[in-house]
Amino acid sequence: MRRSLERPGTPAGTRVMKRLDELATCTSELGALTRLYLTPEHSRAIVLVRGWMEEAGMSTEVDDAGTLVGHYPGHQPDAPVLILGSHIDTVRNAGRYDGNLGVVVAIEAVAALHAAGAVLDFAIEIAAFGDEEGVRFPVTLTGSRSLAGTFEPANLDAVDKAGISLRQALLDFGCNPDGVAHLGRDRSKTLAYVEVHIEQGPVLEAEDLPVGVVTAINGASRFKVEVEGKAGHAGTVPMGLRQDAGAAAAEMILAIESTAAASDDLVATVGNCELKPGAVNVIPGSAHFTIDIRSPDDSHRLAAIAGLTTRFEAIAARRNVKVALAKTYEEPAARCDPGLIREFAAALGGIGLPERLLSSGAGHDGLAMVSLCPIAMLFVRCRGGISHNPAEAVRTDDVGVAVDVLIGFLNRLPSSLSKLAA
């Protein structure tokens, strides 16, 4: 007869929420949550989380990238490793659940295993990454890229606003910068990477569901677009003779919106637009705007970009202006493993919840970890879809559901990838 994995005392959701409140006190700003990578606040958070990991029966270490790693052994010393985790760094003036929730929920699940004396056919590691947000340095995912074996040593030369390099910050934190490039895990011994995270979107709330299973982390492309026309007097140049860069840009922006609206799995945003010379009585001679376009399907995203490029050129030709696109960012989609999705769906069914699949529009450490191993994610309902904001909020009961689903997932998970694929 299987032992119950319910921990005695306070329900799991309440325990997790209390710990998240405590973790939020590790901040550099009075009255706001700001915890950047390799800062004193990051160090204080590691001390706190490390204590919870050890209480849950895990051995712990901080690796050379500043990632706190807890280890819960499997039946055999050479058992494959399942990595759970998320990040404990924040943006400036953040909410307390983005990233942090996934770390503390994982600890709660392992604590339940430990309290029941349960040992699985695989070992579990919890990774509390410190650089998912990329706020302090102009590089990101340092911790997860190092585990995945894709860290670029040149990133050590990146500097923050104070002129401190990543290399120096790691040294000051007690890490060995030259060791970061050697933290890559053995693919043959790594079962998967699994993360619990707030949704950062409104879908689950709109459908009144506590959790959902992620199918993919969307791929993303970003561009700067320059439109060059001819400035002129607003009162003297006839409409038919104008080379209005502003009007051309407006038509292009509407083309972006209509392209995304025509697809169920595509989103596109123009977050910045500037017209020059910017005077009320001057026809814009130039326009500059940005594009952010995302999809869980790279082929759809790339096809949309190709289609938009063609439409932009046609608009420019018709309006007698010039247009140029410059790509500033490219990240392919990270597909979640079908076998892991099935196991999460089964865990949902095990507690009477419907299977809800959805993609992640935001990036996560899984973008790096997919280079090492299969990945999976579980989303938790987030009020209003708000994140990166002090108003970020989750329900205690939903957090408890996430813990239950993760425990069910761990108990169902086979010890080999071949069984997952079967």
C-alpha positions in Angstrom: 0.0 0.0 0.0 1.5 3.4 -1.0 2.1 5.8 1.8 0.3 9.1 1.6 2.4 12.0 0.4 0.3 14.5 2.3 2.5 16.4 4.7 1.1 16.9 8.2 0.1 20.3 9.4 -0.5 23.4 7.3 -1.8 22.6 3.7 0.8 22.8 1.0 -0.5 25.9 -0.7 -0.4 27.9 2.5 3.1 26.8 3.3 4.3 27.8 -0.2 2.6 31.2 0.0 4.2 31.9 3.5 7.6 31.0 2.2 7.1 33.3 -0.9 6.2 36.1 1.4 9.4 35.5 3.4 11.5 35.3 0.2 10.1 38.6 -0.9 11.9 40.3 2.1 15.2 39.6 0.3 15.1 42.9 -1.7 17.3 45.9 -2.3 14.4 48.4 -2.2 12.3 49.3 0.8 8.6 48.7 -0.1 9.4 47.0 -3.4 10.8 43.7 -4.5 14.0 44.0 -6.5 16.5 41.1 -6.4 19.1 41.2 -9.1 21.7 38.5 -10.0 24.8 38.2 -7.8 23.8 40.9 -5.3 23.6 40.8 -1.5 19.8 40.2 -1.9 20.5 37.2 -4.2 22.8 35.8 -1.5 20.2 36.3 1.2 17.6 34.5 -0.9 20.0 31.6 -1.5 20.5 31.2 2.3 16.8 31.1 2.8 16.0 28.7 0.0 18.9 26.5 0.9 17.5 26.0 4.3 14.2 24.9 2.9 15.9 22.5 0.5 17.9 20.9 3.3 14.7 20.6 5.5 13.2 18.7 2.6 15.9 16.1 2.7 18.2 17.5 0.0 21.9 18.1 -0.1 22.8 21.5 -1.5 25.5 23.4 -3.3 26.0 26.7 -5.1 27.7 26.2 -8.5 30.1 28.5 -10.2 27.2 30.3 -12.0 25.6 31.2 -8.7 22.8 28.6 -9.1 21.6 27.0 -5.9 21.1 23.2 -6.6 19.4 20.8 -4.2 19.9 17.0 -4.7 17.4 14.3 -3.6 18.8 10.9 -4.3 17.1 8.1 -6.2 17.2 4.4 -5.6 20.6 3.9 -7.1 23.7 6.2 -6.9 23.8 6.4 -10.7 20.1 7.0 -11.2 19.2 9.5 -13.9 18.4 13.0 -12.8 15.2 15.0 -13.2 15.8 18.7 -12.8 13.0 20.8 -11.3 13.4 24.5 -10.9 13.0 28.1 -11.9 14.6 31.4 -11.0 14.9 33.5 -7.9 16.1 36.7 -9.5 13.4 39.4 -10.2 12.9 42.5 -12.4 12.9 45.8 -10.6 9.8 46.4 -8.5 8.6 42.9 -9.2 5.8 40.6 -8.1 6.7 37.8 -5.7 5.6 34.8 -7.8 7.4 35.0 -11.2 10.1 32.3 -11.0 10.1 32.1 -7.2 6.9 30.1 -7.2 8.4 27.3 -9.3 11.3 26.9 -6.9 9.2 26.8 -3.7 6.6 24.5 -5.2 9.3 22.1 -6.3 10.7 22.1 -2.7 7.3 21.4 -1.3 6.8 18.4 -3.6 10.2 16.9 -2.7 9.4 17.6 1.0 6.3 15.5 0.6 8.3 12.7 -0.9 10.8 12.9 1.9 8.2 13.0 4.7 6.6 9.8 3.3 10.0 8.1 3.0 9.5 7.9 -0.8 12.5 7.3 -3.0 12.0 7.2 -6.8 13.8 5.4 -9.6 15.5 8.7 -10.5 17.2 11.4 -8.5 15.7 14.9 -8.3 17.6 18.1 -8.4 16.0 21.6 -7.8 17.8 24.4 -9.6 17.2 27.9 -8.3 18.6 29.9 -11.1 19.8 33.5 -10.5 19.8 35.1 -14.0 16.6 34.5 -15.9 15.4 38.1 -16.0 18.7 39.5 -17.4 18.2 42.8 -15.6 21.7 43.4 -14.2 23.8 42.4 -17.1 23.1 42.5 -20.9 23.1 38.7 -21.0 20.6 36.3 -19.6 20.0 32.6 -18.7 23.5 32.3 -17.4 22.6 29.5 -14.9 20.5 27.4 -17.2 22.8 27.9 -20.2 25.7 26.7 -18.0 23.8 23.5 -17.1 22.9 23.0 -20.7 26.5 23.4 -21.7 25.8 26.3 -24.0 27.3 29.2 -21.9 29.5 31.5 -24.0 32.7 32.4 -22.0 32.7 35.8 -23.8 29.6 36.7 -21.7 31.9 37.0 -18.6 33.1 40.3 -20.1 29.5 41.8 -20.0 29.3 44.8 -17.6 26.5 46.2 -15.5 25.6 49.9 -15.2 28.2 50.3 -12.4 30.9 49.0 -14.7 31.2 45.7 -12.9 31.9 42.7 -15.2 30.0 39.4 -14.8 33.4 37.8 -14.2 34.1 40.1 -11.3 30.6 39.8 -9.9 31.0 36.0 -9.8 34.3 36.3 -8.1 32.8 38.6 -5.5 29.9 36.1 -5.0 32.4 33.3 -4.2 32.2 31.6 -7.6 34.9 30.6 -10.1 34.1 32.4 -13.4 36.3 30.0 -15.4 34.3 27.1 -14.1 31.0 28.3 -15.5 31.7 26.9 -19.0 32.4 23.5 -17.5 29.1 23.0 -15.6 27.3 21.3 -18.5 25.4 18.1 -17.5 25.7 14.7 -19.0 22.8 14.3 -21.5 22.7 10.5 -21.0 22.1 11.0 -17.3 19.6 13.9 -17.4 16.0 12.8 -17.6 14.3 16.1 -18.2 13.8 19.7 -17.0 10.4 20.6 -15.5 9.2 24.0 -14.3 6.1 25.3 -12.5 5.5 28.9 -13.3 2.7 31.5 -13.2 1.0 31.8 -16.5 1.8 35.5 -17.1 -1.3 35.6 -19.2 -5.2 35.6 -18.8 -6.2 32.3 -20.4 -6.5 30.1 -17.3 -8.3 32.8 -15.4 -10.7 33.3 -18.3 -11.5 29.6 -18.3 -11.6 29.3 -14.5 -8.9 26.7 -14.4 -6.2 26.5 -11.7 -3.4 25.1 -13.8 -2.6 24.2 -17.4 0.1 22.2 -19.3 2.5 24.1 -21.6 3.1 22.8 -25.1 5.9 25.1 -26.1 7.8 28.3 -25.2 7.1 30.6 -28.1 9.9 31.4 -30.5 10.4 35.1 -31.0 11.9 37.5 -33.5 12.4 41.3 -33.1 13.1 43.9 -35.7 13.8 47.6 -36.0 12.0 49.0 -39.1 13.0 52.3 -40.7 10.8 54.0 -43.2 12.3 56.9 -45.2 10.1 59.4 -47.0 10.4 63.2 -47.5 9.5 65.8 -45.0 7.4 68.7 -46.2 5.1 71.5 -45.2 1.8 70.2 -43.8 -0.2 72.9 -45.5 1.4 73.1 -49.0 2.1 69.6 -50.2 -0.9 68.0 -51.9 -1.9 64.6 -50.5 -1.3 62.8 -53.7 2.3 64.1 -54.0 3.4 63.2 -50.4 6.1 60.8 -49.4 4.7 60.5 -45.9 6.8 58.0 -43.8 4.4 58.3 -40.9 1.4 57.2 -43.0 3.4 54.4 -44.6 4.5 53.2 -41.1 0.9 53.3 -39.9 -0.2 51.1 -42.8 2.6 48.7 -42.1 1.7 48.5 -38.4 -1.9 47.6 -39.3 -0.5 44.9 -41.6 1.3 43.5 -38.6 -1.8 43.5 -36.5 -4.0 41.8 -39.2 -1.3 39.1 -39.9 -1.2 38.1 -36.2 -5.0 38.3 -35.8 -5.5 35.9 -38.7 -3.6 33.1 -36.8 -4.5 31.4 -33.6 -0.9 30.8 -32.6 0.8 34.1 -33.6 1.1 37.3 -31.6 2.8 40.5 -32.8 3.5 43.8 -31.1 4.8 47.3 -32.2 6.0 48.5 -28.8 7.8 51.7 -30.0 7.1 54.1 -32.9 8.8 57.4 -33.6 8.1 60.0 -36.3 10.6 62.6 -37.4 11.1 65.5 -37.4 8.1 65.3 -35.0 6.5 68.7 -35.6 2.8 69.3 -35.8 3.0 71.1 -39.1 5.6 68.9 -40.9 5.0 65.8 -42.9 7.1 63.0 -41.3 10.2 62.4 -43.4 11.1 59.3 -41.5 9.5 56.7 -39.2 11.1 54.1 -36.9 9.2 51.3 -35.2 9.8 47.9 -33.6 8.3 44.5 -34.1 8.1 41.7 -31.6 6.5 38.6 -33.2 6.1 35.2 -31.4 4.7 31.8 -32.0 5.1 28.2 -30.7 5.6 27.1 -34.3 8.8 28.5 -35.9 7.6 27.8 -39.4 4.4 29.9 -38.8 6.5 32.8 -37.3 9.1 32.7 -40.2 6.3 32.6 -42.8 4.6 35.5 -41.2 7.8 37.5 -41.2 8.3 36.7 -44.9 4.7 37.8 -45.7 5.1 41.0 -43.8 8.3 41.8 -45.5 6.6 41.5 -48.9 3.6 43.6 -47.7 6.0 46.3 -46.4 7.8 46.5 -49.7 4.5 46.8 -51.6 3.3 49.6 -49.2 6.6 51.4 -49.6 6.5 51.2 -53.4 2.9 52.5 -53.5 3.6 55.4 -51.2 7.0 56.2 -52.8 9.0 55.7 -49.6 11.8 53.3 -48.7 11.7 50.6 -46.0 14.4 48.6 -44.3 14.2 45.9 -41.6 17.0 45.0 -39.2 16.7 41.9 -37.0 17.7 42.5 -33.4 16.7 39.2 -31.7 16.0 35.6 -32.8 15.1 32.7 -30.5 13.6 29.5 -31.8 10.6 27.9 -30.0 11.3 25.4 -27.3 8.9 22.5 -27.7 7.8 20.7 -24.6 8.2 16.9 -24.8 5.0 15.0 -25.8 5.7 12.2 -23.3 6.1 14.7 -20.4 2.9 16.5 -21.5 1.0 13.2 -21.4 2.3 12.5 -17.8 1.2 16.0 -16.7 -2.2 15.5 -18.3 -2.6 12.2 -16.5 -1.6 13.8 -13.2 -4.3 16.4 -13.8 -6.9 13.7 -14.5 -5.8 12.0 -11.3 -7.2 14.8 -9.3 -10.2 15.4 -11.4 -9.0 18.3 -13.5 -9.4 18.7 -17.3 -6.5 18.7 -19.6 -5.8 22.3 -20.7 -2.9 22.8 -23.1 -1.5 26.2 -23.9 1.8 27.8 -25.1 4.0 30.2 -23.2 4.3 33.6 -24.8 7.1 34.6 -22.4 10.6 33.1 -22.3 11.9 30.8 -19.5 15.0 28.9 -18.5 13.6 26.0 -20.6 14.7 28.0 -23.7 18.3 27.1 -22.6 17.6 23.7 -21.0 16.0 22.3 -24.1 19.5 22.1 -25.6 20.3 19.5 -22.8 17.2 17.5 -22.3 13.4 17.3 -22.8 11.4 20.0 -21.1 8.0 20.4 -19.6 6.1 23.2 -17.8 3.0 23.6 -15.7 1.3 27.0 -15.6 -0.6 28.3 -12.5 -3.4 30.8 -12.9 -2.3 34.4 -12.4 -4.8 37.1 -11.6 -5.4 39.3 -14.6 -2.5 37.8 -16.3 -0.3 40.4 -14.6 3.4 39.8 -14.1 6.6 41.8 -13.6 4.4 44.0 -11.4 3.8 44.2 -7.6 0.1 43.4 -8.4 1.1 39.9 -9.5 -1.2 37.5 -7.6 -2.0 33.8 -7.4 -4.6 31.9 -5.3 -3.4 29.8 -2.4 -5.7 26.9 -3.5 -4.3 27.0 -7.0 -0.8 26.7 -5.6 -1.9 23.7 -3.6 -3.3 22.2 -6.8 0.1 22.8 -8.5 1.9 20.9 -5.7 -0.5 18.0 -6.0 -0.2 17.8 -9.7 3.6 18.0 -9.5 3.7 15.1 -6.9 1.4 13.1 -9.2 3.6 13.8 -12.1 6.7 12.7 -10.2 5.0 9.4 -9.1 4.0 8.7 -12.7 7.3 9.6 -14.4 9.3 6.6 -15.7 13.0 6.4 -15.2 14.0 6.4 -18.8 13.3 8.5 -21.9 12.5 5.4 -23.9 9.6 4.7 -21.7 8.4 8.3 -22.0 8.4 8.0 -25.8 6.6 4.7 -25.8 
